[in-house]
């Protein structure tokens, strides 16, 4: 019998990166929209999760732009919070900038107007690591998770299609029923 999972904070017994590895581009995007690299409680686990996302071939360009813009805004290209490593933070910024600069893929996922303004700073000559201007889609995505204080929270369970049992992040087929009185 499967335990019912209620909305609320997601347990991260193996860390944020391990949890992210079981998610997909839309959840990574939600993370990028709210990540706070300069939060007082930001740890190396946060940077490791962001770096892992930045290495994924199916990371959306808008997600990468958000991660880089938030990292630069937090000053990670210069220094890192106490629970992070300065060299690792700088390497993350440089690696992500190079990937975005060398890639010509378009941004498929939407960003909010506030995020668009944050990203637009990357397209100016004053940015520490500049990128060529590109069009971004504006809007929001429906999400099963939101991030607050760099931690994922389940908003709601996805409904299961008919014949499937509900679970977090999707659905599993129900076991076939056995005929009554049979073996």
Backbone as ProteinMPNN parsed JSONL, in Angstrom:
{"seq_chain_A": "XXXXXXXXXXXXXXXXXXXXXXXXXXXXXXXXXXXXXXXXXXXXXXXXXXXXXXXXXXXXXXXXXXXXXXXXXXXXXXXXXXXXXXXXXXXXXXXXXXXXXXXXXXXXXXXXXXXXXXXXXXXXXXXXXXXXXXXXXXXXXXXXXXXXXXXXXXXXXXXXXXXXXXXXXXXXXXXXXXXXXXX", "coords_chain_A": {"N_chain_A": [[0.845, -1.175, 0.0], [0.609, 2.144, -0.89], [1.942, 5.047, 0.594], [0.169, 7.987, 1.248], [0.978, 11.13, -0.004], [1.124, 14.299, 1.24], [0.541, 17.77, 0.428], [3.228, 20.114, 0.942], [6.432, 20.714, 2.547], [9.116, 19.122, 0.883], [10.825, 16.177, 1.639], [14.324, 15.862, 1.812], [16.333, 13.668, 1.98], [18.665, 12.77, 0.713], [19.768, 15.03, -0.29], [19.48, 18.076, -2.275], [20.344, 17.95, -4.979], [20.165, 15.186, -5.6], [17.403, 14.864, -5.422], [16.595, 16.587, -7.488], [17.554, 15.185, -9.684], [15.612, 13.336, -10.187], [13.624, 14.783, -11.307], [12.27, 16.976, -13.879], [12.715, 19.208, -16.762], [10.744, 21.288, -16.328], [10.426, 21.452, -13.547], [13.047, 22.033, -12.858], [13.15, 24.545, -13.985], [11.314, 25.941, -12.387], [12.769, 25.899, -10.021], [14.984, 27.48, -10.816], [13.688, 29.903, -11.127], [13.286, 30.761, -8.552], [15.564, 30.443, -7.019], [17.855, 31.336, -4.481], [20.816, 32.314, -4.299], [22.294, 33.905, -2.619], [21.187, 33.703, -0.124], [21.161, 33.593, 3.466], [21.213, 30.975, 4.457], [22.085, 29.467, 2.333], [23.709, 26.745, 0.864], [26.466, 24.617, -0.184], [25.178, 22.498, -1.363], [23.054, 23.621, -2.732], [24.382, 24.99, -4.798], [25.592, 22.8, -6.062], [23.331, 21.409, -6.993], [22.302, 23.328, -8.795], [24.445, 23.461, -10.597], [24.412, 20.847, -11.591], [21.949, 20.867, -12.945], [22.575, 22.774, -14.911], [24.293, 21.307, -16.489], [22.739, 19.517, -17.844], [21.562, 18.141, -20.89], [18.939, 18.636, -21.697], [18.207, 20.962, -20.434], [16.368, 23.916, -20.409], [16.931, 26.922, -22.258], [15.974, 29.325, -21.118], [15.881, 28.591, -18.446], [18.63, 28.252, -17.893], [19.488, 30.891, -18.35], [18.133, 32.203, -16.29], [19.323, 30.969, -14.028], [22.002, 31.833, -14.346], [21.693, 34.66, -14.309], [20.659, 35.05, -11.713], [22.756, 34.025, -10.198], [24.858, 35.801, -10.845], [23.726, 38.177, -9.931], [23.759, 37.632, -7.227], [26.425, 37.763, -6.826], [28.15, 35.596, -7.203], [30.164, 35.255, -9.03], [32.265, 36.56, -7.97], [32.479, 36.131, -5.17], [31.39, 33.734, -2.707], [28.645, 32.676, -0.57], [29.204, 31.891, 2.955], [28.823, 29.057, 3.349], [29.434, 27.942, 0.944], [31.787, 27.335, -1.747], [34.189, 29.559, -2.965], [35.719, 29.24, -5.368], [34.318, 27.156, -6.644], [31.855, 28.39, -7.015], [32.526, 30.499, -8.773], [33.438, 28.962, -10.945], [31.061, 27.672, -11.651], [29.535, 29.86, -12.61], [31.118, 30.676, -14.827], [31.19, 28.318, -16.41], [28.431, 27.967, -17.0], [27.902, 30.383, -18.32], [29.568, 30.071, -20.588], [28.344, 27.834, -21.794], [25.82, 28.909, -22.441], [26.596, 30.996, -24.131], [27.739, 29.673, -26.293], [25.718, 28.16, -27.309], [22.92, 27.98, -29.489], [20.295, 27.518, -29.061], [16.781, 28.128, -28.641], [14.82, 29.786, -26.102], [12.361, 27.974, -24.589], [10.635, 27.739, -22.417], [8.491, 29.826, -20.432], [9.097, 33.056, -18.832], [8.582, 35.167, -15.979], [7.558, 38.657, -16.01], [9.192, 40.014, -14.138], [11.382, 38.28, -13.887], [12.246, 38.407, -16.498], [13.24, 41.0, -16.611], [15.395, 40.718, -14.862], [16.98, 38.886, -16.287], [17.464, 40.422, -18.555], [19.521, 42.098, -17.836], [21.789, 40.648, -18.373], [22.248, 41.09, -21.011], [23.421, 43.501, -21.362], [26.158, 45.82, -21.706], [27.275, 46.356, -19.268], [27.089, 44.102, -17.734], [28.685, 41.53, -15.806], [29.291, 39.136, -17.106], [28.539, 39.035, -20.239], [25.877, 38.371, -22.596], [24.534, 37.735, -25.898], [21.578, 39.477, -26.907], [18.329, 38.015, -26.693], [15.071, 36.824, -27.622], [12.489, 36.24, -25.26], [9.93, 34.177, -23.904], [7.038, 35.286, -22.242], [5.285, 34.599, -19.282], [3.649, 32.11, -17.218], [4.143, 28.824, -15.831], [2.113, 26.007, -15.124], [2.607, 24.366, -12.063], [3.596, 21.557, -10.044], [5.238, 21.801, -7.959], [6.647, 24.301, -5.815], [9.218, 26.604, -4.979], [10.646, 27.686, -2.017], [12.664, 29.576, 0.038], [14.828, 28.206, -1.011], [14.016, 25.557, -1.021], [12.11, 22.716, -2.038], [8.547, 22.573, -2.294], [5.664, 20.67, -2.247], [2.879, 21.439, -4.089], [0.473, 20.404, -5.041], [-0.878, 17.137, -5.729], [-0.555, 15.456, -8.821], [-3.392, 14.662, -10.757], [-4.348, 11.307, -11.451], [-4.599, 9.594, -14.56], [-7.465, 7.737, -15.747], [-7.6, 4.422, -14.552], [-5.065, 4.408, -13.542], [-2.923, 4.65, -10.725], [-2.674, 7.405, -8.48], [0.273, 9.359, -7.894], [3.177, 11.122, -6.711], [4.351, 13.347, -9.072], [3.314, 12.009, -11.276], [1.829, 9.015, -12.541], [1.143, 5.559, -11.819], [0.576, 2.359, -13.32], [-2.291, 0.531, -12.27], [-2.384, -2.555, -10.497], [-3.417, -5.521, -12.172], [-6.68, -6.75, -11.544], [-7.609, -9.694, -9.748], [-9.621, -12.481, -10.607], [-12.498, -13.251, -8.631], [-12.46, -15.936, -6.358], [-10.615, -17.366, -7.777], [-7.257, -18.614, -8.41]], "CA_chain_A": [[0.0, 0.0, 0.0], [1.404, 3.349, -1.038], [1.671, 6.117, 1.544], [-0.329, 9.201, 0.619], [1.859, 12.262, 0.219], [0.363, 15.535, 1.359], [1.282, 18.983, 0.059], [4.093, 20.673, 1.97], [7.872, 20.615, 2.298], [9.591, 17.836, 0.373], [11.984, 15.655, 2.371], [15.522, 15.756, 0.975], [17.316, 12.898, 2.749], [19.913, 12.61, -0.036], [20.173, 16.332, -0.791], [18.707, 18.711, -3.336], [20.755, 17.44, -6.29], [19.588, 13.85, -5.778], [15.977, 15.049, -5.694], [16.488, 17.194, -8.82], [17.83, 14.172, -10.699], [14.364, 12.633, -10.467], [12.664, 15.743, -11.836], [12.474, 17.304, -15.279], [12.978, 20.61, -17.097], [9.798, 22.261, -15.763], [10.751, 21.618, -12.126], [14.322, 22.751, -12.84], [12.829, 25.936, -14.304], [10.713, 26.511, -11.169], [13.906, 26.106, -9.115], [15.753, 28.632, -11.312], [12.903, 31.114, -10.931], [13.245, 31.206, -7.159], [16.795, 30.157, -6.291], [18.461, 32.474, -3.777], [22.209, 31.939, -4.046], [22.873, 34.731, -1.55], [20.441, 33.541, 1.129], [22.062, 33.264, 4.567], [21.296, 29.534, 4.661], [22.478, 28.814, 1.082], [24.833, 25.837, 1.074], [27.085, 24.052, -1.373], [24.181, 21.617, -1.971], [22.31, 24.465, -3.668], [25.26, 25.208, -5.944], [25.758, 21.504, -6.734], [22.082, 21.15, -7.723], [22.254, 24.26, -9.929], [25.468, 23.047, -11.557], [23.924, 19.633, -12.231], [20.917, 21.29, -13.909], [23.259, 23.465, -16.011], [24.981, 20.319, -17.313], [21.792, 18.623, -18.505], [21.321, 18.505, -22.285], [17.57, 19.116, -21.905], [17.926, 22.197, -19.696], [15.879, 24.979, -21.285], [17.775, 28.128, -22.266], [15.434, 30.279, -20.14], [16.322, 28.102, -17.133], [20.042, 28.608, -17.777], [19.597, 32.352, -18.225], [17.708, 32.551, -14.93], [20.361, 30.544, -13.079], [23.16, 32.72, -14.471], [21.324, 36.005, -13.855], [20.549, 35.045, -10.248], [24.105, 33.807, -9.649], [25.613, 37.056, -10.973], [23.102, 39.149, -9.024], [24.229, 37.287, -5.877], [27.87, 37.99, -6.76], [28.898, 34.34, -7.172], [31.349, 35.353, -9.891], [33.301, 37.22, -7.167], [32.587, 35.456, -3.871], [30.252, 32.87, -2.392], [28.265, 32.686, 0.853], [30.121, 31.096, 3.786], [28.663, 27.604, 3.236], [29.782, 27.547, -0.426], [33.191, 27.5, -2.081], [34.354, 30.656, -3.937], [36.171, 28.728, -6.679], [33.218, 26.387, -7.241], [30.845, 29.351, -7.441], [33.032, 31.161, -9.989], [33.458, 27.961, -12.02], [29.669, 27.496, -12.069], [29.158, 31.017, -13.434], [31.872, 30.645, -16.088], [30.718, 27.176, -17.186], [27.083, 28.241, -17.492], [28.023, 31.459, -19.313], [30.115, 29.486, -21.825], [27.313, 26.998, -22.43], [24.795, 29.778, -23.028], [27.2, 31.784, -25.208], [28.048, 28.81, -27.428], [24.498, 27.486, -27.757], [21.983, 28.85, -30.22], [18.924, 27.049, -28.841], [15.884, 29.172, -28.164], [14.178, 29.566, -24.81], [11.009, 27.474, -24.808], [9.82, 27.937, -21.22], [8.247, 31.251, -20.181], [9.584, 33.716, -17.624], [7.722, 36.262, -15.53], [8.142, 39.96, -16.356], [10.272, 40.332, -13.195], [12.538, 37.479, -14.286], [12.72, 38.924, -17.78], [14.05, 42.173, -16.294], [16.648, 40.222, -14.28], [17.755, 38.301, -17.383], [17.844, 41.485, -19.497], [20.806, 42.671, -17.4], [22.859, 39.871, -18.998], [22.393, 41.533, -22.389], [23.992, 44.855, -21.379], [27.622, 45.881, -21.641], [27.678, 46.471, -17.866], [27.017, 42.79, -17.08], [30.01, 40.927, -15.621], [29.412, 38.138, -18.162], [27.458, 39.424, -21.154], [25.374, 37.449, -23.604], [23.752, 38.443, -26.908], [20.144, 39.59, -26.612], [17.446, 37.047, -27.327], [13.666, 36.93, -27.241], [12.023, 35.317, -24.228], [8.482, 34.083, -23.75], [6.584, 35.767, -20.94], [4.13, 33.865, -18.769], [3.903, 31.203, -16.104], [3.873, 27.408, -16.059], [1.489, 25.332, -13.976], [3.624, 23.571, -11.378], [3.24, 20.733, -8.898], [6.149, 22.216, -6.892], [7.148, 25.671, -5.752], [10.425, 26.658, -4.157], [10.665, 28.778, -1.052], [13.891, 29.471, 0.831], [15.654, 27.2, -1.69], [13.514, 24.22, -0.691], [10.892, 22.402, -2.794], [7.29, 22.309, -1.604], [4.634, 20.104, -3.103], [1.667, 22.261, -4.068], [-0.632, 19.457, -5.194], [-0.576, 15.923, -6.467], [-1.145, 15.415, -10.152], [-4.427, 13.631, -10.841], [-3.976, 10.162, -12.288], [-5.571, 9.221, -15.583], [-8.293, 6.578, -15.413], [-6.889, 3.148, -14.566], [-3.729, 4.564, -12.982], [-2.905, 5.092, -9.334], [-1.98, 8.683, -8.356], [1.508, 9.441, -7.131], [3.873, 12.371, -6.925], [5.045, 13.45, -10.342], [2.741, 11.243, -12.364], [0.924, 7.939, -12.182], [1.596, 4.205, -12.076], [-0.546, 1.469, -13.637], [-2.824, -0.277, -11.194], [-2.2, -3.993, -10.718], [-4.663, -6.121, -12.666], [-7.461, -7.399, -10.484], [-7.754, -11.139, -9.9], [-11.034, -12.902, -10.512], [-12.87, -13.792, -7.326], [-12.521, -17.388, -6.254], [-9.554, -17.984, -8.576], [-5.945, -18.68, -7.786]], "C_chain_A": [[0.887, 1.234, 0.0], [0.97, 4.409, -0.022], [1.213, 7.359, 0.784], [0.601, 10.36, 0.982], [1.027, 13.532, 0.188], [1.195, 16.719, 0.894], [2.094, 19.502, 1.242], [5.551, 20.499, 1.588], [8.245, 19.203, 1.872], [10.816, 17.423, 1.186], [13.145, 15.472, 1.394], [16.6, 14.948, 1.697], [18.662, 12.74, 2.044], [20.384, 13.925, -0.657], [19.348, 16.804, -1.975], [19.067, 18.165, -4.713], [20.129, 16.077, -6.562], [18.1, 13.953, -6.086], [15.773, 15.607, -7.1], [16.704, 16.167, -9.925], [16.586, 13.374, -11.059], [13.292, 13.527, -11.057], [12.964, 16.021, -13.308], [12.62, 18.792, -15.502], [12.009, 21.631, -16.49], [10.054, 22.496, -14.275], [12.08, 22.358, -11.996], [14.084, 24.233, -13.087], [12.216, 26.638, -13.082], [11.799, 26.79, -10.126], [14.678, 27.357, -9.517], [15.004, 29.938, -11.087], [12.958, 31.625, -9.493], [14.529, 30.965, -6.373], [17.381, 31.442, -5.698], [19.879, 32.082, -3.382], [22.816, 32.709, -2.883], [22.09, 34.653, -0.244], [21.408, 33.14, 2.246], [22.237, 31.76, 4.791], [21.661, 28.769, 3.381], [23.733, 27.987, 1.313], [25.395, 25.362, -0.26], [26.112, 23.118, -2.088], [23.353, 22.372, -3.011], [23.115, 24.69, -4.947], [25.459, 23.914, -6.74], [24.51, 21.168, -7.55], [21.982, 22.05, -8.955], [23.263, 23.861, -11.004], [25.031, 21.784, -12.297], [22.869, 19.98, -13.292], [21.587, 21.908, -15.133], [23.978, 22.499, -16.947], [24.026, 19.432, -18.11], [21.515, 19.071, -19.938], [19.909, 19.029, -22.535], [17.199, 20.299, -21.014], [17.47, 23.256, -20.693], [16.781, 26.204, -21.165], [17.283, 29.163, -21.249], [15.844, 29.882, -18.719], [17.78, 28.478, -16.899], [20.244, 30.096, -17.598], [19.195, 32.804, -16.825], [18.767, 32.174, -13.903], [21.559, 31.485, -13.131], [22.838, 34.117, -13.946], [21.245, 36.069, -12.331], [21.91, 34.836, -9.581], [24.926, 35.094, -9.707], [25.052, 38.134, -10.044], [23.561, 38.91, -7.586], [25.733, 37.479, -5.725], [28.705, 36.725, -6.761], [30.129, 34.356, -8.065], [32.522, 35.985, -9.153], [33.556, 36.451, -5.868], [31.329, 34.619, -3.658], [29.877, 33.024, -0.927], [29.165, 31.74, 1.647], [30.017, 29.581, 3.606], [28.884, 27.093, 1.803], [31.276, 27.772, -0.618], [33.322, 28.57, -3.173], [34.744, 30.14, -5.318], [35.072, 27.954, -7.386], [32.126, 27.325, -7.754], [31.27, 30.074, -8.719], [33.026, 30.2, -11.178], [32.046, 27.696, -12.544], [29.254, 28.626, -13.005], [29.839, 30.962, -14.809], [31.384, 29.505, -16.982], [29.347, 27.456, -17.799], [27.1, 29.346, -18.546], [28.538, 30.896, -20.638], [29.085, 28.633, -22.537], [26.265, 27.864, -23.121], [25.342, 30.575, -24.212], [27.433, 30.947, -26.465], [26.827, 28.11, -28.014], [23.584, 28.463, -28.483], [20.544, 28.387, -30.04], [18.059, 28.193, -28.326], [15.306, 28.795, -26.805], [12.733, 29.145, -25.074], [10.095, 27.75, -23.619], [9.661, 29.431, -20.922], [8.878, 31.741, -18.889], [8.612, 34.821, -17.253], [8.338, 37.589, -15.972], [9.29, 40.362, -15.428], [11.541, 39.564, -13.559], [13.112, 37.967, -15.608], [13.601, 40.153, -17.561], [15.399, 41.764, -15.703], [17.555, 39.663, -15.368], [18.258, 39.383, -18.326], [19.17, 42.135, -19.111], [21.991, 41.926, -18.003], [23.18, 40.368, -20.407], [22.992, 42.934, -22.499], [25.513, 44.79, -21.253], [28.127, 45.947, -20.198], [27.667, 45.13, -17.138], [28.412, 42.199, -16.923], [30.31, 39.861, -16.678], [28.255, 38.38, -19.135], [27.104, 38.299, -22.127], [24.622, 38.255, -24.659], [22.266, 38.419, -26.553], [19.366, 38.503, -27.337], [16.034, 37.231, -26.811], [13.32, 35.862, -26.208], [10.504, 35.32, -24.203], [8.124, 34.55, -22.348], [5.347, 34.972, -20.535], [4.518, 33.032, -17.571], [3.558, 29.776, -16.528], [3.098, 26.857, -14.877], [2.511, 24.373, -13.361], [3.021, 22.728, -10.27], [4.086, 21.134, -7.687], [6.4, 23.714, -6.971], [8.372, 25.624, -4.851], [10.354, 27.89, -3.282], [11.859, 28.547, -0.152], [14.756, 28.32, 0.318], [15.243, 25.763, -1.393], [12.235, 23.945, -1.489], [9.705, 22.104, -1.878], [6.306, 21.757, -2.612], [3.387, 20.961, -2.963], [0.451, 21.349, -4.121], [-0.153, 18.218, -5.935], [-1.223, 16.017, -7.828], [-2.238, 14.354, -10.17], [-3.978, 12.526, -11.787], [-5.035, 9.929, -13.352], [-6.325, 7.969, -15.154], [-7.483, 5.283, -15.546], [-5.477, 3.22, -14.014], [-3.844, 5.065, -11.561], [-2.162, 6.406, -9.235], [-0.698, 8.547, -7.552], [2.145, 10.792, -7.428], [4.562, 12.32, -8.281], [4.465, 12.611, -11.457], [1.808, 10.17, -11.872], [1.56, 6.604, -12.527], [0.395, 3.345, -12.42], [-0.984, 0.699, -12.393], [-2.586, -1.743, -11.521], [-3.503, -4.573, -11.234], [-5.378, -6.842, -11.527], [-7.593, -8.88, -10.788], [-9.229, -11.499, -9.83], [-11.304, -13.513, -9.134], [-12.967, -15.298, -7.383], [-11.443, -18.096, -7.045], [-8.239, -17.96, -7.844], [-5.108, -17.527, -8.132]], "O_chain_A": [[1.811, 1.345, 0.806], [-0.222, 4.633, 0.188], [1.821, 7.731, -0.22], [0.96, 10.537, 2.146], [0.314, 13.799, -0.779], [2.423, 16.676, 0.959], [1.696, 19.348, 2.396], [5.868, 20.175, 0.444], [7.754, 18.22, 2.427], [11.731, 18.22, 1.394], [12.956, 14.983, 0.28], [17.668, 15.48, 1.998], [19.69, 12.591, 2.704], [21.309, 13.925, -1.469], [18.615, 16.031, -2.592], [18.178, 17.939, -5.534], [19.614, 15.844, -7.656], [17.589, 13.208, -6.922], [14.885, 15.157, -7.825], [16.099, 16.272, -10.992], [16.522, 12.793, -12.143], [12.168, 13.08, -11.284], [13.82, 15.368, -13.905], [12.648, 19.564, -14.543], [12.427, 22.743, -16.167], [9.914, 23.621, -13.794], [12.229, 23.214, -11.124], [14.733, 25.082, -12.476], [12.556, 27.782, -12.779], [11.747, 27.804, -9.43], [14.992, 28.196, -8.673], [15.629, 30.978, -10.876], [12.702, 32.804, -9.248], [14.579, 31.253, -5.177], [17.395, 32.492, -6.342], [20.118, 31.585, -2.281], [23.744, 32.228, -2.234], [22.315, 35.464, 0.654], [22.375, 32.421, 1.993], [23.286, 31.32, 5.26], [21.555, 27.543, 3.351], [24.706, 28.471, 1.891], [24.858, 25.672, -1.324], [26.206, 22.958, -3.305], [22.998, 21.817, -4.051], [22.578, 24.589, -6.05], [25.489, 23.945, -7.97], [24.622, 20.691, -8.679], [21.619, 21.585, -10.036], [22.956, 23.921, -12.194], [25.256, 21.664, -13.502], [22.899, 19.448, -14.402], [21.212, 21.604, -16.265], [24.245, 22.849, -18.096], [24.471, 18.671, -18.969], [21.26, 20.251, -20.178], [19.694, 19.786, -23.482], [16.019, 20.609, -20.852], [18.124, 23.467, -21.715], [17.326, 26.482, -20.097], [18.096, 29.81, -20.589], [16.122, 30.746, -17.888], [18.129, 28.97, -15.826], [21.071, 30.524, -16.793], [19.833, 33.68, -16.242], [19.078, 32.962, -13.01], [22.077, 31.893, -12.091], [23.638, 34.696, -13.211], [21.711, 37.034, -11.725], [22.182, 35.406, -8.525], [25.609, 35.443, -8.744], [25.804, 38.904, -9.446], [23.732, 39.857, -6.817], [26.262, 37.37, -4.619], [29.868, 36.765, -6.358], [31.042, 33.553, -7.875], [33.65, 35.957, -9.644], [34.7, 36.162, -5.516], [30.33, 34.791, -4.356], [30.701, 33.458, -0.121], [29.82, 30.877, 1.062], [31.028, 28.886, 3.702], [28.558, 25.947, 1.492], [31.945, 28.333, 0.25], [32.639, 28.495, -4.195], [34.168, 30.555, -6.324], [34.908, 28.08, -8.599], [31.541, 27.081, -8.81], [30.469, 30.241, -9.638], [32.651, 30.581, -12.287], [31.854, 27.517, -13.747], [28.687, 28.378, -14.069], [29.191, 31.179, -15.833], [31.185, 29.703, -18.181], [29.133, 27.207, -18.985], [26.394, 29.257, -19.551], [27.997, 31.216, -21.697], [28.963, 28.702, -23.76], [25.87, 27.584, -24.253], [24.628, 30.803, -25.189], [27.333, 31.46, -27.579], [26.901, 27.531, -29.098], [23.497, 29.636, -28.119], [19.661, 28.815, -30.784], [18.546, 29.107, -27.661], [15.308, 27.627, -26.417], [11.974, 29.877, -25.709], [8.898, 27.972, -23.802], [10.589, 30.211, -21.136], [9.156, 30.964, -17.976], [7.902, 35.348, -18.109], [9.53, 37.637, -16.279], [10.256, 40.982, -15.873], [12.639, 40.121, -13.544], [14.326, 37.942, -15.811], [14.603, 40.327, -18.256], [16.423, 42.38, -15.998], [18.757, 39.929, -15.376], [19.368, 39.275, -18.848], [19.869, 42.667, -19.973], [23.076, 42.491, -18.135], [24.259, 40.098, -20.933], [23.064, 43.496, -23.592], [26.067, 43.813, -20.749], [29.286, 45.628, -19.936], [28.189, 45.034, -16.027], [29.244, 42.349, -17.818], [31.458, 39.706, -17.096], [27.123, 37.971, -18.874], [27.91, 37.419, -22.427], [24.121, 39.34, -24.363], [21.769, 37.454, -25.971], [19.706, 38.121, -28.457], [15.822, 37.729, -25.706], [13.8, 34.731, -26.278], [9.872, 36.346, -24.453], [8.826, 34.244, -21.384], [4.47, 34.709, -21.359], [5.581, 33.223, -16.981], [2.784, 29.558, -17.461], [3.396, 27.204, -13.734], [3.201, 23.653, -14.083], [2.051, 23.133, -9.631], [3.723, 20.856, -6.544], [6.369, 24.312, -8.046], [8.531, 24.699, -4.054], [10.043, 28.988, -3.743], [12.048, 27.447, 0.367], [15.337, 27.564, 1.097], [16.06, 24.85, -1.509], [11.376, 24.819, -1.61], [9.847, 21.469, -0.833], [6.135, 22.31, -3.699], [2.897, 21.184, -1.856], [-0.487, 21.504, -3.338], [0.838, 18.248, -6.665], [-2.305, 16.585, -7.978], [-2.036, 13.256, -9.651], [-3.315, 12.78, -12.793], [-6.23, 10.051, -13.083], [-5.861, 7.227, -14.288], [-6.773, 5.082, -16.531], [-4.76, 2.219, -14.009], [-4.759, 5.82, -11.232], [-1.102, 6.54, -9.846], [-0.602, 7.721, -6.645], [1.686, 11.518, -8.309], [5.268, 11.362, -8.595], [5.086, 12.51, -12.515], [1.075, 10.37, -10.903], [2.409, 6.52, -13.414], [-0.692, 3.561, -11.884], [-0.163, 0.277, -11.579], [-2.585, -2.129, -12.69], [-4.579, -4.172, -10.792], [-4.751, -7.459, -10.666], [-7.679, -9.277, -11.95], [-9.991, -10.889, -9.08], [-10.456, -14.194, -8.557], [-13.493, -15.864, -8.342], [-11.358, -19.323, -6.992], [-8.12, -17.355, -6.779], [-3.966, -17.436, -7.682]]}, "name": "protein", "num_of_chains": 1, "seq": "XXXXXXXXXXXXXXXXXXXXXXXXXXXXXXXXXXXXXXXXXXXXXXXXXXXXXXXXXXXXXXXXXXXXXXXXXXXXXXXXXXXXXXXXXXXXXXXXXXXXXXXXXXXXXXXXXXXXXXXXXXXXXXXXXXXXXXXXXXXXXXXXXXXXXXXXXXXXXXXXXXXXXXXXXXXXXXXXXXXXXXX"}
